[in-house]
Amino acid sequence: MRLRLRFDPQAPILLGTGRDLQQVRESLEVIPGSAVLGALARPLLASAGICRTHPMVPSQPVPPELQRLLSELQISPLYPVPVEALMGDATTDWQSVEVLPAPCTARTCKRHPGFADPAPGTEQGGDGVVDLWLDRTIHGTSRAHCPRDKGHRLERFRASLYRVGHKPRRYGQASLPTRSQTRVGISRPTETAAEGILFQVEPVEPRRLRQPLSNGDTPSQENSLETGFVFIGEAWLPDDLWQLLAESFGSLDSSSITAPVAIGGLLARGFGQGHLTISVTDESRASLVERLQLFGAAQEKGLPDLLLPGLLRSPWPLEEPGLSPLEEVLSSLAPPPRLQERLEPAPAASALETHPWGGWSMAWGLPKPRRQALAAGSVVTFRLKNYNPDQDHEPLIAWLAQCEERPSSLECGAGWITWFDPFHFDLGATKEGSR
């Protein structure tokens, strides 16, 4: 079953693997799915009586049902969404808000970056954002200038995005503030401050004042209203395990769970505290069918082939050095034999970025293999040759829906993909530039 997740933080969050420079530790702005799974595993193991209090005491075996729950639960990254985006419309439900990384095909003005008409919660707008996928793949052109001023240059648009509404859809950019804090190292043998050990952390601040106070002002009920960000994502869990998850957290509601959790680093010092809500969502395929029809109509030029663009919403680890990234992604998605023979990568219509994945684990002090992964926001495109809507529509929709509903990667937090993301069509080169 498909689940929707919402994390309401109550304290600053320090998320790895941000940049570490000597004694300075920075934080990510996106909560990895593996961090959410770890935050859920701690209370689940504690409630089952599996709590290792001393390193010399052997750990107890995990019950098979709980072991299967923790191994089958797949969680996507949680992206930040301003609270104002949820409060802007009384009918807007947090489960209807979509989150995504900015695609690698997105461009914005270098001088005035940002959306020209941003969704509620975005603090500052810009000259506009355009997406180059349609123009490059369908029209064979690319826009190389600012939507408002042709004398300005474009640059790669990097941001955590959220999408509200349906017709029309509006996009906003979430950027969390940070605050430097100096901390003292702790000596584990004495549990006291270790002399001469100082380090600086720069956690994200998901909570802030709605109206900042100026010098000399005294806080009042009107100007000290606190707002901030929530984090929204998705998860997948076999249907028969939902009841076990709900009972483990003592939930009486058959469709929703709310539990206090702690996410990130420095948990003993009060970081990362908050509440996680898990809700069952409808697994309707109507949206996927609409997206396929929309992009299919845009590509219709009498050509027998159909392009399938996929937006990676999470990192995609690369395991096979003998295959190209597109070939490895296509192999991991396991298309049915009926379509596999006619599917091929389309490098010219793809936009990929890579970054290191794995490596040394500071939490456990163990070396891990360091390899490459496709970054979130990469756009992988495949070509289905000799597409026949009458014969190929049903098996194609079934395969694409399976890829979206359940990630193909064995590593938690990786392998999440969205086909025919509306961002490519809503922010095509002729969209915001015409405003």
Sequence and secondary structure as in RCSB ss.txt:
>XXXX:A:sequence
MRLRLRFDPQAPILLGTGRDLQQVRESLEVIPGSAVLGALARPLLASAGICRTHPMVPSQPVPPELQRLLSELQI
SPLYPVPVEALMGDATTDWQSVEVLPAPCTARTCKRHPGFADPAPGTEQGGDGVVDLWLDRTIHGTSRAHCPRDK
GHRLERFRASLYRVGHKPRRYGQASLPTRSQTRVGISRPTETAAEGILFQVEPVEPRRLRQPLSNGDTPSQENSL
ETGFVFIGEAWLPDDLWQLLAESFGSLDSSSITAPVAIGGLLARGFGQGHLTISVTDESRASLVERLQLFGAAQE
KGLPDLLLPGLLRSPWPLEEPGLSPLEEVLSSLAPPPRLQERLEPAPAASALETHPWGGWSMAWGLPKPRRQALA
AGSVVTFRLKNYNPDQDHEPLIAWLAQCEERPSSLECGAGWITWFDPFHFDLGATKEGSR
>XXXX:A:secstr
 EEEEEEEESS B  TTS EETTEEE  SSB HHHHHHHHHHHHHHHTT    STTS      HHHHHHHHH EE
  BEEEEHHHHHSSTT  GGG EEEE  TTEEEESSS S SS  TT S   S EEE HHIIIIIS    S SS T
TS EEE   EEEEE SSS EEEEE   B  EEEEEEETTTTEEEEEEEEEEE B  EEESS   TT    TTTT 
EEEEEEEEEEE  GGGHHHHHHHTT   SSEEEEEEE SS GGGTTTEEEEEEEE     HHHHHHHHHHHHHH 
SS S EEEEEEESS EE   TTS HHHHHHHHH   HHHHTTEEE GGG B  EEEEE  BTTTTB   EEEEE 
TT EEEEEETT  HHHHHHHHHHHHHHHHHS   SSTT   EEES HHHHHTBTTTGGG 
